Amino acid sequence: MKIGARSTTGWRATIAVAMSNYIEAGSIIAIATSLGFWQAEFGISNFAVGLLAALSANAFGAAIGAALGGPLCDRFGRKAIYTYDLLVYMAGVLLAAFAMNFTMLLAAFVITGIAVGAGVPASWTYIAEQAPSNERAKHVGTAQLAWSVGPFIGFALAAALAPLELLGSRIIFVHLFVVAAIVWWIRQGLQESQIWKDEAVNESLELSSTVGARGVRGLFSRKVNITALLFLGGIYLFWNTVAGQAGIFMPRVYDTAGLHSPVQQNLLQVLVWGCTVAATYFGFMRYADRVSQRALYVFGAALGIVGWIVLVAFTDSGISTMLIFAVLWGISAGIGCQAFYSLWASELFATPYRASAQGVMFFVVRTATGLLSYFFPTMLAATGLTTVGILLVGLLTVALIIGAVWAPRTQGKSLQQIESERYGAPVSAPAPAPITAV
């Protein structure tokens, strides 16, 4: 069969694009579960471990990729990103699987991170643009579901392969290579986003009076965009600064709390992500199109705060406390900040700069996560879980307040209708034809 001859549409297209999130989360978990083995193998310091985490798909690497991929996605189309991003990703995870020293490993993490950063904003954009208006949260939730399944499988593999130590970690990176290769092949049949195509045609024919510049320049030319950037960036910044550390350093947090078995740490994370998968499917995907999004957001965010308070305040209670934390934090991640961020970020920006906006926010947020990642292992070892936990609870509380106060009312509306309400007219609409003398 000739590559590209088949057509990938509908739910198959949604799932194929959503796999960007599986690959992103999977690579973060592969790093998280292998850092201890790499540290022992190469004899590197805690600061070097922080550097690996900071420059990976969890932080700076993804930030750079998003800064590049978002504007390119708006300029050349959503499909253009999918032609190349997974090829770069496959090179990165393969290099990690066979890394023989710290330099090779660092390069692998940076390459993987750039590919992840380029792909994720494009995936949220594409899915939202192709989804029916009354099921947009359900379709966007597919990306959240894939993001949850990645860690669920990643931690399960880590627990099963723990006896192999570093070899087991290398096998996990090989598994990501295989998944990425399959997804890349399926994506070759993707159709371009129809909304983007229509807008591009209008602009090329000079029929649009309100488009302005594409990408980042157009994004910052409008006050309505800057307001949305501050709102969404605030939600994602404060939440992901916590989630980013938990995603990659949670085994160290459990160790600090008194759970020293790597297998038990990974099994706890399997529980976390199993709850996230269930909450995403049975909570966000089923109800976010039907109930108050503000109320669902607040409920999910509050569960996460309670979970961290329990972990910090009752550390001495042992495994029972960690089980409660795992359930609360897992459910929160399924119906809380990231799910709604990915939905609202696709709704609140017009087509010419929808992906650029997500790229800008992803860049800022992952940069902040990277800055904390530099110091998180050292801070955790030096100050203990209580001090670090209070900081994380504070950040989650800010994210809850921002979302509770400024949650938009976009539920059930088409993207064109939302554009008209926010910009005064559909941004991609053609201008009236000029009146000529008879």
C-alpha positions in Angstrom: 0.0 0.0 0.0 1.3 3.4 -0.9 1.8 5.6 2.2 -0.7 8.4 2.2 -3.1 6.6 -0.1 -5.5 5.8 2.7 -7.7 8.3 4.5 -7.6 8.7 8.3 -10.7 10.6 9.4 -13.3 10.8 12.2 -12.6 9.1 15.5 -9.6 7.3 14.0 -8.0 10.6 13.2 -8.8 11.9 16.7 -7.1 8.9 18.2 -4.1 9.1 15.9 -3.5 12.7 16.8 -4.2 12.2 20.5 -1.4 9.7 20.6 1.0 12.8 20.8 -0.1 12.9 24.4 0.6 9.2 25.0 4.0 9.7 23.6 4.7 12.9 25.6 3.6 11.4 28.9 5.2 8.0 28.1 8.6 9.7 27.5 8.3 11.7 30.8 7.5 8.5 32.7 10.3 6.6 31.0 12.7 9.3 32.2 11.1 9.4 35.7 11.5 5.7 36.3 15.0 5.5 34.9 16.7 8.5 36.5 17.8 6.5 39.5 19.3 3.8 37.3 21.1 6.4 35.1 22.4 8.2 38.1 23.9 5.0 39.5 25.3 3.9 36.1 27.0 7.1 35.2 27.8 8.3 38.7 26.1 11.7 38.3 25.0 14.2 41.0 21.5 15.3 42.0 22.1 18.5 40.1 22.9 16.6 37.0 19.7 14.6 37.4 17.8 17.9 37.7 19.5 19.0 34.5 18.3 15.9 32.7 14.8 16.4 33.8 14.9 20.2 33.1 16.0 19.7 29.5 13.7 16.8 28.7 10.1 16.4 27.4 9.0 17.5 30.8 10.4 21.0 30.6 12.9 23.0 28.5 13.1 20.5 25.6 9.3 20.6 25.2 9.3 24.4 25.6 11.6 24.9 22.7 9.6 22.5 20.5 6.4 24.3 21.3 7.8 27.7 20.5 8.8 26.3 17.1 5.9 24.0 16.4 3.0 26.3 17.3 3.8 29.1 14.8 4.8 26.6 12.1 1.5 24.8 12.6 -0.5 28.0 12.0 1.7 28.9 9.0 2.0 25.6 7.1 -1.0 23.7 8.5 -1.7 21.2 11.3 -0.8 18.1 9.1 2.6 19.5 8.3 3.8 19.0 11.9 2.7 15.4 11.9 4.8 14.6 8.8 8.1 15.2 10.7 7.7 15.5 14.5 7.6 11.7 15.2 10.7 11.1 13.1 12.6 13.4 15.4 11.0 11.8 18.4 12.0 8.3 17.2 15.6 9.4 16.9 15.5 10.8 20.4 14.1 7.8 22.2 16.3 5.4 20.2 19.4 7.4 21.3 18.2 7.2 24.9 17.7 3.5 24.7 21.3 3.0 23.7 22.9 5.9 25.6 26.4 4.9 26.9 27.2 8.1 28.8 25.7 11.3 30.3 26.3 13.4 27.1 24.4 10.9 24.9 21.6 10.7 27.4 21.3 14.5 27.7 21.2 14.9 23.9 18.5 12.2 23.7 16.3 13.9 26.2 16.6 17.3 24.5 15.8 15.8 21.0 12.8 13.9 22.4 11.6 17.0 24.3 11.7 19.2 21.2 9.7 16.7 19.2 7.1 16.4 22.0 6.8 20.2 22.3 6.1 20.5 18.6 3.5 17.9 18.5 1.3 18.4 21.5 -0.1 21.9 20.8 -0.8 20.8 17.3 -2.8 17.8 18.5 -5.1 19.9 20.8 -5.7 22.3 18.0 -6.4 19.7 15.3 -8.8 17.7 17.5 -10.8 20.7 18.6 -11.1 22.0 15.0 -12.4 18.6 13.7 -14.8 17.9 16.6 -18.5 18.5 16.6 -19.5 21.6 18.7 -21.6 19.6 21.1 -18.9 16.9 21.6 -15.8 19.1 21.6 -14.8 18.2 25.2 -15.4 14.6 24.5 -13.0 14.6 21.5 -10.4 16.8 23.2 -10.7 14.5 26.2 -9.3 11.8 24.0 -6.0 13.5 24.1 -6.2 13.7 27.9 -7.1 10.0 28.0 -4.0 9.2 25.9 -1.9 11.4 28.2 -3.2 9.3 31.1 -2.7 5.9 29.5 0.9 6.8 28.8 2.0 6.9 32.5 -0.4 4.1 33.4 1.4 1.7 31.0 4.8 3.3 31.6 4.7 2.7 35.3 3.3 -0.7 34.9 6.2 -1.6 32.6 8.7 -0.1 35.0 7.3 -2.2 37.8 7.4 -5.4 35.7 10.9 -4.7 34.4 12.3 -3.5 37.7 14.4 -6.6 38.2 16.3 -5.8 35.0 17.2 -2.3 36.4 18.7 -0.1 33.6 18.1 -2.7 30.9 14.4 -2.6 31.7 14.5 1.2 31.3 16.1 0.9 27.9 13.4 -1.6 26.9 10.8 1.1 27.8 12.4 3.6 25.5 12.4 1.0 22.7 8.7 0.4 23.3 8.1 4.2 22.8 10.1 4.0 19.5 7.8 1.2 18.3 4.6 3.0 19.3 5.8 6.2 17.6 6.6 4.4 14.4 3.2 2.9 14.2 1.4 6.2 14.9 3.6 8.0 12.3 2.5 5.5 9.7 -1.2 5.9 10.6 -0.9 9.7 10.5 0.2 9.7 6.9 -3.5 9.4 5.9 -4.6 12.4 8.0 -6.6 15.1 6.2 -5.7 18.7 6.9 -8.0 20.6 9.3 -10.9 22.0 7.2 -11.2 25.1 9.3 -7.5 25.9 8.7 -7.8 25.2 5.0 -10.9 27.5 4.7 -9.1 30.3 6.5 -5.9 29.9 4.5 -7.9 30.1 1.2 -9.7 33.2 2.4 -6.4 34.9 3.3 -4.6 33.9 0.1 -7.5 35.4 -1.9 -7.3 38.6 0.2 -10.9 38.2 1.2 -10.4 38.6 4.9 -10.5 42.0 6.6 -9.9 40.9 10.1 -7.3 38.2 9.9 -4.2 40.3 10.4 -0.9 38.5 10.7 -0.7 34.8 11.3 1.0 33.2 14.2 2.7 35.0 17.0 2.6 38.5 15.5 -1.1 38.4 15.0 -1.6 36.8 18.4 -0.1 39.7 20.3 -1.8 42.3 18.2 -5.1 41.9 19.9 -6.0 42.6 23.6 -8.6 39.8 23.6 -5.8 37.3 22.9 -3.5 38.7 25.6 -6.3 38.4 28.1 -6.8 34.8 27.2 -3.1 34.1 27.3 -3.0 35.4 30.9 -6.0 33.4 32.0 -5.0 30.1 30.4 -1.3 30.6 31.1 -2.1 31.2 34.7 -4.1 27.9 35.0 -1.5 25.8 33.2 1.6 27.5 34.8 0.6 27.0 38.4 -0.9 23.5 37.9 1.8 22.1 35.6 4.6 23.4 37.8 3.3 20.9 40.4 2.3 18.1 37.9 5.7 18.4 36.2 7.6 17.7 39.4 5.1 15.0 40.4 5.3 13.3 37.0 9.1 13.0 36.9 10.1 13.1 40.6 7.2 11.3 42.3 9.3 8.2 43.0 11.7 10.4 45.0 8.7 12.0 46.8 7.5 8.6 47.9 11.1 7.7 49.0 11.2 10.9 51.1 7.8 9.9 52.6 9.2 6.6 53.7 8.4 4.2 50.8 11.7 3.0 49.5 10.8 0.1 47.2 11.0 1.1 43.5 8.4 -1.5 42.6 6.0 -0.3 45.2 6.6 3.3 44.1 5.8 2.4 40.5 2.7 0.4 41.5 1.4 3.5 43.4 1.9 5.5 40.3 0.0 2.8 38.3 -2.9 3.5 40.8 -2.6 7.2 40.3 -2.8 7.0 36.5 -5.4 4.3 36.6 -7.6 6.7 38.5 -6.7 9.4 36.0 -7.7 7.2 33.0 -11.1 6.3 34.7 -11.8 9.9 35.7 -11.0 11.2 32.2 -13.3 8.7 30.5 -16.1 8.5 33.0 -15.8 12.1 34.2 -14.5 14.6 31.7 -15.3 12.9 28.4 -18.9 12.0 29.5 -19.9 15.2 31.4 -17.8 18.2 30.3 -20.1 18.8 27.3 -23.2 18.5 29.5 -22.7 20.0 33.0 -21.2 23.2 34.3 -17.6 23.3 33.2 -16.8 25.8 36.0 -18.1 23.4 38.7 -16.4 20.4 37.2 -13.1 22.3 37.0 -13.3 23.4 40.6 -14.2 20.0 41.9 -11.2 18.4 40.1 -8.8 21.1 41.2 -10.0 20.8 44.8 -9.4 17.1 44.9 -5.8 17.6 43.9 -5.2 20.1 46.7 -6.8 17.8 49.3 -4.6 14.9 48.0 -1.4 16.8 48.5 -2.5 18.1 51.9 -3.2 14.5 53.0 0.3 13.4 51.8 2.1 16.2 53.5 0.1 16.3 56.8 -0.1 12.6 57.4 3.2 11.3 56.1 3.8 9.2 59.2 0.6 7.2 58.5 2.5 5.2 55.9 1.1 3.4 52.9 -2.5 4.2 53.7 -1.9 7.9 53.3 -0.1 7.3 50.0 -3.0 5.3 48.7 -5.5 8.1 49.6 -3.2 10.6 47.9 -2.9 8.4 44.8 -6.7 8.1 44.4 -7.4 11.9 45.0 -4.5 13.1 42.8 -5.3 10.7 40.1 -9.0 11.7 39.8 -8.0 15.3 40.0 -5.7 14.9 37.0 -8.5 13.4 35.0 -11.1 16.1 35.4 -9.0 19.1 36.5 -6.7 21.7 35.1 -5.0 20.1 32.1 -8.2 18.7 30.6 -9.9 22.1 30.7 -6.8 23.9 29.7 -6.5 21.9 26.5 -10.2 22.5 25.7 -10.3 26.2 26.5 -6.9 26.9 24.8 -8.4 25.6 21.5 -11.6 27.6 21.9 -10.5 31.1 23.0 -8.2 31.8 20.0 -9.0 32.3 16.3 -7.8 30.0 13.6 -4.8 32.1 12.3 -3.1 31.9 15.7 -4.7 29.0 17.6 -1.7 26.8 17.6 0.7 29.7 18.1 -1.1 30.6 21.3 -0.7 27.1 22.6 2.9 27.1 21.6 3.6 30.3 23.5 1.8 29.1 26.6 3.5 25.7 26.5 6.9 27.4 26.1 6.3 29.6 29.2 4.9 26.9 31.3 7.4 24.2 30.5 10.2 26.8 31.0 8.9 27.5 34.5 8.7 23.7 35.2 12.3 23.3 34.0 13.6 26.0 36.3 12.1 24.3 39.3 13.3 20.9 38.0 16.9 22.2 38.2 16.5 22.4 42.0 13.7 20.1 43.0 15.8 17.0 43.8 18.2 19.0 45.9 15.4 21.0 47.5 13.5 17.8 48.4 16.6 16.2 49.9 17.6 19.4 51.8 14.2 20.6 53.2 12.0 17.5 53.2 8.5 16.8 52.0 6.7 19.2 54.3 8.3 22.4 53.0 8.1 21.2 49.3 4.5 20.1 49.8 3.3 23.4 51.2 4.8 25.1 48.1 3.0 22.7 45.8 -0.3 23.1 47.6 0.0 26.9 47.3 0.5 26.6 43.5 -2.5 24.3 43.0 -4.7 26.7 45.0 -3.8 29.6 42.7 -4.7 27.5 39.7 -8.1 26.6 41.2 -8.9 30.3 41.9 -8.0 31.5 38.4 -10.2 28.8 36.8 -13.1 29.3 39.2 -13.2 33.1 38.6 -12.6 33.4 34.9 -13.9 30.1 33.4 -15.3 31.0 29.9 -18.8 30.2 28.7 -18.0 28.4 25.4 -19.9 25.1 26.0 -21.8 23.8 23.0 -20.8 26.7 20.7 -19.0 26.3 17.4 -15.5 27.7 17.1 -16.8 30.2 14.5 -19.5 31.3 17.0 -16.9 31.8 19.8 -14.8 33.8 17.4 -17.7 36.1 16.6 -18.4 36.7 20.2 -14.8 37.3 21.2 -13.6 39.3 18.2 -16.8 41.0 17.0 -16.8 38.9 13.8 -15.5 35.5 12.6 -11.7 36.1 12.2 -11.6 33.9 9.2 -14.7 35.3 7.5 -14.4 37.0 4.1 -14.9 40.7 4.0 -17.9 42.1 2.0 -17.3 42.6 -1.7 -16.5 46.2 -2.7 -19.3 48.3 -4.2 -18.5 49.4 -7.8 -20.1 52.1 -9.9 -22.6 51.0 -12.5 
